[in-house]
Amino acid sequence: MKLRWFILFLAFGIFWTSVSCSSDNSPSDEQQDDMLPLEAASMLDVSYGSNSQQKYDIYLPAARTSAKTKVVILVHGGGWTEGDKGDMSGYITLLQEIHPNHAVVNMNYVLADVNTAAFPNQYLDLQAVIAELTAESETLQILPEFGLIGVSAGAHISLMYDSVYDTNDAVKMVCDVVGPTNFTDPFFTDNPNFEFLLSLLVDEAAYPDGTDYAVANSPALQLSSTTSPTILFYGNEDPLVPLENGQLLNDNLENSSIPHSFTTYDGGHGDWEPASYLDLQNRLTNYINQFLPISAGN
């Protein structure tokens, strides 16, 4: 601070101190506590529904406020039938180190089995988490603007939610790591068991008669006015999700004039070299800074 500003600041401080000493309006201890920045906090296994799997962990940064503290939600993979939020622990560490002013939510969703369909229930689980966080935003001191980071099936769920279910446009960016985006791809449909496997994942009663379930659950074919900026990462030798799935989504984002970034790495379904993961980290960091920024002035 320049000297003249320091002198003015000091003079003002002396004046304010003299006024405060002669006034009975000094803040109480309780009021002073209210004015202190909030400390970092975490809450684990927060329930957002009646099913035991409907839980999330939330990591709240220090000095958070409802005017600036945006939220990153992590959505794990596992083929819609397995996996756990614990699989995303590495992303929590990364986000807390590089984006310490963001809140981080790591969620579970109800896994599909013979009695429970994945679609649209898992999209609705993500919707329920966002709705609860939005309703509790003042209590938590967060700003209900969200970025989604999904891996494999979690990326598929995130992309579908963003384009089809995010009618309030609360999601501002999506990170898709090796997510399936097009179930009409011959890679899937040429499997003689495809129709049967898809029927196990879909709650047909939740869709209108005549729905093409493969199309209705393919994010690359469901882009809309609420589709958010999307960053994509795929392997060029992925045995589970063909590179063409990523390329089609990238092309359709381009044709729809939606901001996007598409990166491919040598390797399969996320089993890439350390240098590729470092590149992913850097690109994702820049994307969060661009599309889910936290202003220092807030």
Sequence and secondary structure as in RCSB ss.txt:
>XXXX:A:sequence
MKLRWFILFLAFGIFWTSVSCSSDNSPSDEQQDDMLPLEAASMLDVSYGSNSQQKYDIYLPAARTSAKTKVVILV
HGGGWTEGDKGDMSGYITLLQEIHPNHAVVNMNYVLADVNTAAFPNQYLDLQAVIAELTAESETLQILPEFGLIG
VSAGAHISLMYDSVYDTNDAVKMVCDVVGPTNFTDPFFTDNPNFEFLLSLLVDEAAYPDGTDYAVANSPALQLSS
TTSPTILFYGNEDPLVPLENGQLLNDNLENSSIPHSFTTYDGGHGDWEPASYLDLQNRLTNYINQFLPISAGN
>XXXX:A:secstr
  HHHHHHHHHHHHHHHHHHHT S    HHHHHHHS    EEEEEEE SSSTT EEEEEE TT  TTT  EEEEE
  STTTS  GGGGHHHHHHHHHH TTSEEEEE     BTTB  BTHHHHHHHHHHHHHHHTHHHHT    EEEEE
ETHHHHHHHHIIIII TT  EEEEEEES    TTSHHHHTSTTHHHHHHHHB GGGS TT  HHHHT GGG   T
T   EEEEEETT SSS HHHHHHHHHHHHHTT  EEEEEESSSSS   HHHHHHHHHHHHHHHHHHS   TT 
